Amino acid sequence: MKPMPQTPELLAVAERVVWFKPPAEALAEPLHFLAHVMTYGTPEDLRALQGTVGLNEYCEVLDNTPPGVFDARSWAYWNLLCGRDPAPPLPLRQGLHPSRPKT
């Protein structure tokens, strides 16, 4: 996936949903940026992405999502929109899997 264009609208979205990185850096990592928009974005944020991002890109994010970004509700919603029902398990960060014994 190509980096997002650095328009004023997308820079503002990036600043709000990826608060821990400079906006230009967030837009340079589109999978990470879109995962945050899909989890924390508002309807206005999604409107700002219209014409730049479509359903194919959102589905690509689900196929390559970074662990630890999505909450269960957002994960279920976006998987349903992408025709995945039931949704696959949420990707988990290494070491946080509840069924693995602690070493």
CYANA upper distance limits for C-alpha pairs under 8 A (distance plus 0.5 A):
  1 MET  CA     30 PRO  CA      7.26
  1 MET  CA     31 LEU  CA      7.93
  1 MET  CA     57 GLU  CA      8.26
  2 LYS  CA     30 PRO  CA      7.43
  3 PRO  CA     27 LEU  CA      6.49
  3 PRO  CA     28 ALA  CA      5.16
  3 PRO  CA     29 GLU  CA      6.62
  3 PRO  CA     30 PRO  CA      5.88
  4 MET  CA     10 LEU  CA      8.39
  4 MET  CA     27 LEU  CA      5.62
  4 MET  CA     28 ALA  CA      6.81
  4 MET  CA     29 GLU  CA      8.38
  4 MET  CA     30 PRO  CA      6.60
  4 MET  CA     52 THR  CA      8.31
  5 PRO  CA     10 LEU  CA      7.92
  5 PRO  CA     27 LEU  CA      7.74
  6 GLN  CA     10 LEU  CA      6.77
  6 GLN  CA     11 LEU  CA      6.51
  6 GLN  CA     24 ALA  CA      7.18
  6 GLN  CA     27 LEU  CA      7.51
  7 THR  CA     11 LEU  CA      6.55
  8 PRO  CA     12 ALA  CA      6.68
  9 GLU  CA     13 VAL  CA      6.90
  9 GLU  CA     48 ALA  CA      6.71
 10 LEU  CA     14 ALA  CA      6.51
 10 LEU  CA     27 LEU  CA      8.30
 10 LEU  CA     48 ALA  CA      7.09
 10 LEU  CA     49 LEU  CA      7.73
 11 LEU  CA     15 GLU  CA      6.59
 11 LEU  CA     23 PRO  CA      5.88
 11 LEU  CA     24 ALA  CA      7.16
 11 LEU  CA     27 LEU  CA      7.97
 12 ALA  CA     16 ARG  CA      6.91
 12 ALA  CA     23 PRO  CA      7.95
 13 VAL  CA     17 VAL  CA      6.64
 13 VAL  CA     37 VAL  CA      8.41
 13 VAL  CA     41 GLY  CA      8.43
 13 VAL  CA     45 ASP  CA      6.42
 13 VAL  CA     48 ALA  CA      8.33
 14 ALA  CA     18 VAL  CA      5.88
 14 ALA  CA     19 TRP  CA      7.83
 14 ALA  CA     23 PRO  CA      5.46
 14 ALA  CA     24 ALA  CA      8.28
 14 ALA  CA     26 ALA  CA      6.69
 14 ALA  CA     27 LEU  CA      7.22
 14 ALA  CA     33 PHE  CA      7.51
 15 GLU  CA     19 TRP  CA      5.87
 15 GLU  CA     21 LYS  CA      8.17
 15 GLU  CA     22 PRO  CA      7.39
 15 GLU  CA     23 PRO  CA      5.49
 17 VAL  CA     33 PHE  CA      8.41
 17 VAL  CA     36 HIS  CA      6.44
 17 VAL  CA     37 VAL  CA      6.63
 17 VAL  CA     40 TYR  CA      6.54
 17 VAL  CA     41 GLY  CA      6.97
 18 VAL  CA     23 PRO  CA      7.83
 18 VAL  CA     26 ALA  CA      7.10
 18 VAL  CA     33 PHE  CA      7.37
 18 VAL  CA     36 HIS  CA      7.09
 21 LYS  CA     25 GLU  CA      6.96
 21 LYS  CA     26 ALA  CA      6.64
 22 PRO  CA     26 ALA  CA      6.87
 23 PRO  CA     27 LEU  CA      6.78
 24 ALA  CA     28 ALA  CA      6.83
 25 GLU  CA     29 GLU  CA      7.37
 26 ALA  CA     30 PRO  CA      7.75
 26 ALA  CA     32 HIS  CA      7.92
 26 ALA  CA     33 PHE  CA      6.17
 27 LEU  CA     33 PHE  CA      6.63
 29 GLU  CA     33 PHE  CA      6.53
 30 PRO  CA     34 LEU  CA      6.32
 31 LEU  CA     35 ALA  CA      6.57
 31 LEU  CA     61 VAL  CA      5.99
 31 LEU  CA     64 ASN  CA      7.80
 31 LEU  CA     65 THR  CA      7.31
 31 LEU  CA     66 PRO  CA      8.40
 32 HIS  CA     36 HIS  CA      6.90
 32 HIS  CA     65 THR  CA      7.75
 32 HIS  CA     66 PRO  CA      7.14
 33 PHE  CA     37 VAL  CA      6.84
 34 LEU  CA     38 MET  CA      6.45
 34 LEU  CA     58 TYR  CA      7.87
 34 LEU  CA     61 VAL  CA      7.48
 35 ALA  CA     39 THR  CA      6.76
 35 ALA  CA     61 VAL  CA      6.89
 35 ALA  CA     62 LEU  CA      8.43
 35 ALA  CA     65 THR  CA      7.16
 35 ALA  CA     66 PRO  CA      8.16
 35 ALA  CA     69 VAL  CA      7.17
 35 ALA  CA     70 PHE  CA      7.54
 36 HIS  CA     40 TYR  CA      6.18
 36 HIS  CA     41 GLY  CA      7.50
 36 HIS  CA     69 VAL  CA      7.05
 36 HIS  CA     70 PHE  CA      8.06
 37 VAL  CA     41 GLY  CA      4.77
 37 VAL  CA     42 THR  CA      8.30
 37 VAL  CA     45 ASP  CA      7.69
 37 VAL  CA     46 LEU  CA      7.94
 38 MET  CA     70 PHE  CA      8.37
 38 MET  CA     74 SER  CA      7.37
 38 MET  CA     78 TRP  CA      8.04
 39 THR  CA     69 VAL  CA      7.72
 39 THR  CA     70 PHE  CA      6.11
 39 THR  CA     71 ASP  CA      7.35
 39 THR  CA     74 SER  CA      6.01
 39 THR  CA     75 TRP  CA      8.31
 41 GLY  CA     45 ASP  CA      6.01
 41 GLY  CA     46 LEU  CA      7.24
 42 THR  CA     46 LEU  CA      6.97
 43 PRO  CA     47 ARG  CA      6.72
 44 GLU  CA     48 ALA  CA      6.79
 45 ASP  CA     49 LEU  CA      7.21
 46 LEU  CA     50 GLN  CA      7.13
 49 LEU  CA     53 VAL  CA      6.11
 50 GLN  CA     54 GLY  CA      7.51
 53 VAL  CA     57 GLU  CA      6.49
 53 VAL  CA     58 TYR  CA      7.95
 54 GLY  CA     58 TYR  CA      7.04
 55 LEU  CA     59 CYS  CA      6.63
 55 LEU  CA     82 CYS  CA      7.59
 56 ASN  CA     60 GLU  CA      6.65
 57 GLU  CA     61 VAL  CA      6.79
 58 TYR  CA     62 LEU  CA      7.11
 58 TYR  CA     78 TRP  CA      8.19
 58 TYR  CA     82 CYS  CA      8.28
 59 CYS  CA     63 ASP  CA      6.95
 59 CYS  CA     78 TRP  CA      8.35
 59 CYS  CA     79 ASN  CA      8.08
 59 CYS  CA     82 CYS  CA      6.29
 60 GLU  CA     64 ASN  CA      6.78
 61 VAL  CA     65 THR  CA      5.68
 62 LEU  CA     78 TRP  CA      8.41
 62 LEU  CA     79 ASN  CA      7.81
 65 THR  CA     69 VAL  CA      8.42
 65 THR  CA     91 PRO  CA      7.93
 66 PRO  CA     91 PRO  CA      7.85
 67 PRO  CA     90 LEU  CA      8.24
 67 PRO  CA     91 PRO  CA      5.38
 67 PRO  CA     92 LEU  CA      5.47
 67 PRO  CA     93 ARG  CA      5.64
 68 GLY  CA     91 PRO  CA      7.53
 68 GLY  CA     92 LEU  CA      6.48
 68 GLY  CA     93 ARG  CA      6.42
 70 PHE  CA     74 SER  CA      6.71
 70 PHE  CA     75 TRP  CA      6.31
 70 PHE  CA     90 LEU  CA      8.06
 71 ASP  CA     75 TRP  CA      6.58
 72 ALA  CA     76 ALA  CA      6.62
 72 ALA  CA     90 LEU  CA      7.66
 73 ARG  CA     77 TYR  CA      6.68
 74 SER  CA     78 TRP  CA      6.62
 75 TRP  CA     79 ASN  CA      6.58
 75 TRP  CA     87 ALA  CA      7.98
 75 TRP  CA     90 LEU  CA      7.51
 76 ALA  CA     80 LEU  CA      6.61
 76 ALA  CA     86 PRO  CA      8.41
 76 ALA  CA     87 ALA  CA      6.28
 77 TYR  CA     81 LEU  CA      6.86
 78 TRP  CA     82 CYS  CA      6.73
 79 ASN  CA     83 GLY  CA      6.79
 79 ASN  CA     84 ARG  CA      5.46
 79 ASN  CA     85 ASP  CA      7.36
 79 ASN  CA     86 PRO  CA      8.40
 79 ASN  CA     87 ALA  CA      6.08
 80 LEU  CA     84 ARG  CA      5.66
 80 LEU  CA     85 ASP  CA      6.12
 80 LEU  CA     86 PRO  CA      8.03
 80 LEU  CA     87 ALA  CA      7.50
 84 ARG  CA     88 PRO  CA      8.22
 92 LEU  CA     96 LEU  CA      7.15
 92 LEU  CA     97 HIS  CA      7.00
 93 ARG  CA     97 HIS  CA      7.83
 95 GLY  CA    100 ARG  CA      8.40
